[in-house]
Amino acid sequence: MSSYADLTREELAALVPELLLIGQLIDRSGMAWCISEFGRDEMLQIAIEEWAAASPIYTRRMQQALGYAPAAPGQGDVITIFKGLQLDIGAPPQFMDFRYTVHDPWHGEFHLDHCGALMDVEPMGPDYVKGMCHDIEDPTFDATAIASNPKAQVRPIHRPPRSVDEMAADRSPHCAWTVIIDESYPEAEGIPALAVNEASRAATLALTPIDPADEGAGDYTGPLVSDLDFTAFSHSALVRIAEEVCLQMHLLDRAFVLALEKRCADGEQLTRIRRQQLTGLAGVAAMRIARALRISLDEDGARRVLALHPLLNPSAYVDSTFEADGRLVVRRSPAHDDAAWISLCGPAWTGALAATVQALDPHLDVRVDAEGDGWSLTVVRSAEAAPEAKEVAVVKFSTGTDFAFETRRSLPISPV
């Protein structure tokens, strides 16, 4: 049974955009440590390989889950591409405020009225902005298009770096792009790591089916809309979307590992970077989940946050349950086969688990004990407050930490 099934429809509608934004923050956590270990240029290449080896997989998965996959593989139109972006951790709603224009099935545009990623990187200087908005975006936009139509090209109309005057005036839109599908274009091809990631357990994992009899929308087969209204989806559709978004994070992390393995001197360095990435993300994710769902900042709240946290979801991927005595029991699962985040955790290392509960209250901690072929966790309270993990502090540099979603009208987009 899905960990999200017990949430109300309203709670799920609040949680899904949070999960999309949490997925975006994976790089705010991981890439800081890549710069430290390998330098800026290698960090850019890691980011490119990471997204290119993950986004085509999870984009196709969401297409299938919500019924907007093209009738024939690789024959999607610009609407297929735009719907995918609206449900992509690389483009969380409002934080990455994509605005879409459709001219016809093969021609479209989008611009960003607000780019949270730019707000995070711009203070670091124009070289970092160029690295993100040029070096990373060019190949990764094309890689994302592979999932819908390999003949699609995403090309800039304008993009940062912004001049000093433009920054002072907060020039908007921050960037603008065309999307054109043309049979004369060369076919985009996946990078070698994509095929490796496609062989992971996460890539083909079966998740909770959507009940077509549920009240509300069970798919996204209708018109493209300006802003997805998650409250319009049915309960079972929202459960599935939440699970798919968590799986997006695991696929992205798996691609991150594939990129790191080529660069790390040994397994110790690889594990250290992965744990740094996970610890930072775990703490900020817990904070945002607790805030969005108004979860109590105590032991009961910590257990509830753990149950909903992407580290431990979806339940078909990470086998974990809370027992009657309040212990969380984690067993061997497909996530361990993929060496996913949960494989980093256990009695030998509790850093990310501690960061999760301490995001609610620094007096909280975890006790982790070996049990069967896995381990169990108990939330405990300490007299002394733990200092904030440095990895969490690094992620809090992002404006995504405190970003607040607003209520918007969801309007259909007609070709112009």
C-alpha positions in Angstrom: 0.0 0.0 0.0 1.3 3.5 -0.8 2.5 5.6 2.0 0.5 8.5 0.5 -2.8 6.6 0.4 -3.8 7.8 3.9 -3.5 11.5 3.0 -6.6 13.4 2.0 -7.0 14.7 -1.5 -6.4 18.3 -0.2 -3.2 17.2 1.5 -1.9 15.4 -1.6 -2.7 18.5 -3.7 -0.4 20.5 -1.4 2.3 17.8 -1.2 2.8 17.2 -4.9 4.2 20.6 -5.8 6.4 20.4 -2.7 7.8 17.1 -3.9 8.5 18.7 -7.3 10.4 21.5 -5.7 12.3 19.1 -3.4 13.4 17.3 -6.5 14.8 20.5 -7.9 16.8 21.0 -4.7 18.7 17.8 -5.2 21.3 19.7 -7.3 21.4 22.6 -4.8 22.7 20.0 -2.4 24.8 17.7 -4.6 26.5 20.2 -6.9 28.0 22.2 -4.1 30.1 19.2 -3.1 31.0 18.4 -6.7 32.5 21.9 -7.1 34.5 21.3 -3.9 35.8 17.9 -5.1 36.2 18.4 -8.8 35.9 22.1 -9.7 33.3 24.1 -11.6 33.9 22.7 -15.1 33.5 19.1 -13.9 30.4 20.0 -11.9 28.8 21.3 -15.1 29.5 18.0 -16.9 28.2 16.0 -13.9 24.9 18.0 -14.0 24.5 17.5 -17.8 25.1 13.7 -17.5 22.8 13.5 -14.5 19.8 15.1 -16.1 20.3 13.5 -19.5 20.5 10.0 -18.1 17.3 10.4 -16.0 14.8 12.9 -17.5 13.9 10.8 -20.7 13.0 7.8 -18.4 10.8 9.6 -15.9 9.2 11.8 -18.6 8.0 8.7 -20.4 6.8 7.2 -17.1 4.6 10.3 -16.3 3.2 10.3 -19.9 2.1 6.7 -19.4 0.7 7.3 -15.9 -1.4 10.2 -16.9 -2.5 9.1 -20.3 -0.8 11.8 -22.5 1.9 9.6 -24.1 2.0 9.9 -27.9 0.1 7.3 -29.9 3.4 6.1 -31.3 6.7 6.3 -29.4 8.7 9.4 -30.3 5.8 11.1 -32.1 4.7 13.6 -29.4 4.0 17.2 -30.2 4.9 20.4 -28.3 1.9 20.0 -26.0 3.3 16.6 -25.0 6.6 18.2 -24.2 5.0 21.1 -22.3 2.8 18.8 -20.2 5.9 16.8 -19.3 7.7 19.9 -18.1 4.8 20.8 -15.8 5.3 17.5 -14.0 9.1 17.5 -14.0 11.4 18.0 -10.9 13.6 20.1 -13.3 10.8 22.6 -13.6 8.8 22.8 -10.4 5.7 25.0 -10.7 6.0 28.7 -9.9 9.6 28.3 -8.6 10.5 27.7 -12.3 7.6 29.8 -13.7 7.2 28.4 -17.2 4.6 30.3 -19.4 3.7 28.4 -22.6 2.6 29.4 -26.1 1.4 26.9 -28.6 1.3 28.0 -32.3 0.5 24.5 -33.7 1.4 20.9 -32.8 4.9 21.4 -34.1 5.7 25.0 -33.0 5.7 26.5 -29.6 7.5 28.8 -27.2 7.9 29.2 -23.5 9.4 31.8 -21.2 10.2 31.9 -17.5 8.6 34.8 -15.6 10.6 33.7 -12.6 13.5 31.3 -12.5 14.4 30.2 -8.9 17.5 28.5 -10.2 18.7 31.8 -11.6 18.0 33.5 -8.3 20.2 30.9 -6.6 23.1 31.1 -9.1 23.2 34.8 -10.1 24.9 35.9 -6.9 27.8 33.6 -7.7 28.6 35.6 -10.8 28.1 35.4 -14.6 30.4 32.4 -15.2 28.1 30.3 -13.0 25.0 31.7 -14.7 26.4 30.9 -18.1 27.3 27.4 -17.0 23.7 26.8 -15.9 21.7 28.7 -18.6 24.0 27.8 -21.6 26.3 24.8 -20.9 23.7 22.7 -18.9 20.4 23.8 -20.5 21.4 23.3 -24.2 22.1 19.5 -24.0 19.6 18.7 -21.2 16.6 20.4 -22.9 17.3 18.3 -26.0 17.7 15.2 -23.8 14.3 15.8 -22.2 12.8 16.1 -25.7 14.0 12.6 -26.5 11.1 11.2 -24.4 8.5 12.9 -26.6 10.0 13.5 -30.0 13.7 13.2 -30.9 13.1 15.6 -33.8 12.3 18.4 -31.3 14.7 21.3 -30.8 14.6 23.7 -27.9 16.5 26.9 -28.7 16.9 30.2 -26.9 15.3 33.5 -27.9 17.1 35.2 -25.0 18.6 34.1 -21.7 21.0 35.2 -18.9 23.5 36.3 -17.9 21.7 39.6 -17.3 23.5 42.9 -17.3 23.9 44.9 -14.1 21.1 47.2 -15.2 18.8 44.2 -16.1 19.4 42.7 -12.7 18.7 46.0 -11.0 15.4 46.3 -12.9 14.8 42.5 -12.5 14.3 42.0 -16.2 11.4 39.6 -16.8 11.0 37.1 -18.4 14.3 35.7 -17.3 14.6 33.7 -20.4 12.6 32.7 -23.5 12.8 29.6 -25.8 11.3 28.2 -29.0 10.3 24.6 -29.4 10.2 23.3 -33.0 9.6 19.8 -34.2 10.8 19.3 -37.8 11.4 16.0 -39.6 14.5 17.6 -41.2 16.2 18.0 -37.8 18.8 15.4 -36.9 17.5 12.9 -34.3 18.6 13.6 -30.7 20.3 10.6 -29.1 20.6 9.6 -25.5 23.9 9.5 -23.7 25.4 6.1 -22.9 24.4 6.4 -19.2 20.8 6.7 -20.2 20.8 3.0 -21.3 22.4 2.0 -18.0 19.8 3.9 -16.0 17.0 2.3 -18.1 18.2 -1.0 -16.8 17.6 0.1 -13.1 14.7 -1.3 -11.0 13.3 2.2 -10.8 13.0 2.6 -14.5 10.4 -0.1 -14.9 8.9 -0.2 -11.4 5.1 -0.7 -11.2 3.3 1.9 -9.0 -0.1 2.3 -7.6 -2.7 2.3 -10.4 -5.1 5.2 -10.8 -8.7 4.3 -10.1 -10.8 5.7 -13.0 -13.9 5.7 -10.8 -12.3 8.2 -8.3 -13.9 11.6 -8.1 -11.7 14.1 -10.0 -9.4 13.9 -13.0 -7.6 10.6 -13.4 -5.4 11.8 -16.3 -4.0 14.8 -18.2 -5.5 14.0 -21.6 -7.4 17.2 -21.9 -6.0 20.6 -23.0 -2.7 22.0 -21.9 -3.4 24.4 -19.1 -1.4 27.4 -17.9 -1.0 26.2 -14.3 -1.8 22.7 -13.2 -4.5 22.7 -10.6 -3.5 19.7 -8.5 -6.8 19.9 -6.6 -8.6 18.9 -9.8 -6.9 15.5 -9.8 -8.5 12.5 -8.1 -7.1 11.1 -4.9 -5.7 8.0 -6.6 -4.2 10.2 -9.4 -2.5 12.4 -6.8 -1.1 9.3 -5.0 0.4 8.1 -8.3 1.8 11.5 -9.2 3.4 11.8 -5.8 5.0 8.3 -6.2 6.2 9.1 -9.7 7.8 12.4 -8.5 9.7 10.5 -5.8 10.8 8.0 -8.4 12.0 10.9 -10.5 14.3 11.8 -7.7 15.7 8.3 -7.4 16.3 8.1 -11.1 18.1 11.5 -11.0 20.2 10.3 -8.1 21.1 7.1 -9.9 22.2 9.2 -12.9 24.2 11.4 -10.4 26.0 8.2 -9.2 26.8 7.1 -12.7 28.4 10.5 -13.4 30.3 10.4 -10.1 31.6 6.9 -10.5 33.8 8.0 -13.5 35.3 10.8 -11.5 35.8 9.5 -8.0 39.1 8.1 -7.0 37.5 5.3 -4.9 34.3 4.2 -3.3 35.0 6.2 -0.2 34.9 9.5 -2.1 31.8 8.4 -3.9 30.0 7.5 -0.7 31.1 10.7 1.0 29.7 13.0 -1.8 26.4 11.0 -1.9 25.9 11.2 1.8 26.6 15.0 1.7 24.0 15.4 -1.0 21.4 13.2 0.8 21.9 14.9 4.2 21.3 18.4 2.8 18.3 17.4 0.8 16.8 15.3 3.6 16.8 18.1 6.1 15.3 20.7 3.8 12.7 18.3 2.4 11.5 17.4 5.9 11.2 21.0 6.8 9.1 21.8 3.6 6.9 18.7 4.0 6.1 19.5 7.7 5.3 23.1 6.9 3.1 22.3 3.9 1.0 19.7 5.8 1.1 21.5 9.1 2.7 18.5 10.8 3.5 18.8 14.5 7.1 19.4 15.4 7.4 16.5 17.8 8.1 12.8 17.8 4.8 11.9 16.2 5.4 14.6 13.6 8.9 13.2 12.9 7.5 9.8 12.3 4.8 11.2 9.9 7.4 13.2 8.0 9.7 10.1 7.7 6.7 8.1 6.3 6.2 10.8 3.6 9.8 11.6 2.8 11.2 10.8 -0.7 14.1 9.0 0.9 11.6 6.3 1.9 9.2 6.5 -1.1 7.5 5.2 -3.1 6.7 2.2 -1.0 6.9 -0.2 -4.0 10.6 0.9 -4.2 11.6 1.3 -0.6 10.2 -1.4 1.7 9.5 0.4 5.1 6.7 0.3 7.6 6.0 1.8 11.0 5.2 -0.9 13.6 2.7 -0.5 16.4 5.4 0.4 18.9 6.4 3.4 16.7 9.6 1.8 15.2 10.3 2.3 11.5 11.4 -1.0 10.0 13.4 -0.9 6.7 13.8 -4.1 4.7 15.7 -5.2 1.6 14.0 -3.8 -1.4 14.3 -2.8 -5.1 15.9 0.5 -3.9 18.8 -1.5 -2.4 19.2 -3.3 -5.7 19.7 0.1 -7.3 22.0 1.3 -4.5 19.5 4.2 -4.0 19.6 6.6 -1.1 18.2 4.2 1.4 21.2 1.9 0.8 23.4 4.6 2.3 21.5 4.6 5.6 21.5 2.2 8.5 23.2 1.6 11.8 26.6 2.5 10.3 25.4 5.9 9.2 22.4 7.9 10.4 23.3 11.4 9.2 20.4 11.9 6.7 17.9 10.3 9.0 19.0 12.5 11.9 18.8 15.6 9.6 15.3 14.7 8.7 13.9 14.6 12.2 16.1 17.5 13.4 14.5 19.7 10.7 11.4 19.6 13.0 13.2 20.0 16.3 16.9 19.9 17.0 16.3 18.0 20.2 15.1 15.0 18.2 17.4 12.2 17.0 17.3 8.6 15.8 18.4 5.3 17.2 19.0 2.8 14.4 19.5 -0.9 15.1 20.2 -3.9 12.8 17.1 -6.1 12.4 16.8 -9.1 10.1 18.0 -8.2 6.6 17.5 -4.5 7.3 17.3 -2.2 10.3 14.8 -0.4 12.5 14.7 3.3 13.6 13.3 4.8 16.7 12.8 8.6 17.1 14.2 9.7 20.4 14.5 13.0 22.2 17.8 14.4 23.5 18.3 17.0 26.2 20.8 18.9 24.1 19.9 20.5 20.8 21.9 19.2 17.8 23.7 21.8 15.6 22.3 22.2 12.1 24.2 19.9 9.7 26.5 21.9 7.5 25.0 20.0 4.5 21.6 21.3 5.3 23.0 24.9 5.7 24.4 24.6 2.2 21.0 23.8 0.7 19.4 26.7 2.6 21.4 29.0 0.4 18.7 28.3 -2.2 15.6 30.5 -2.4 13.7 27.2 -2.8 14.1 26.6 0.9 11.5 29.2 1.8 9.7 29.6 -1.5 5.9 29.9 -1.0 3.4 28.6 -3.6 0.4 30.8 -4.5 -3.1 29.8 -5.6 -3.6 30.4 -9.4 -6.3 29.9 -11.9 -5.8 27.0 -14.3 -6.7 28.2 -17.8 -6.6 26.1 -21.0 -3.9 27.2 -23.6 -5.2 27.5 -27.1 -3.0 27.6 -30.2 -2.4 31.2 -31.4 
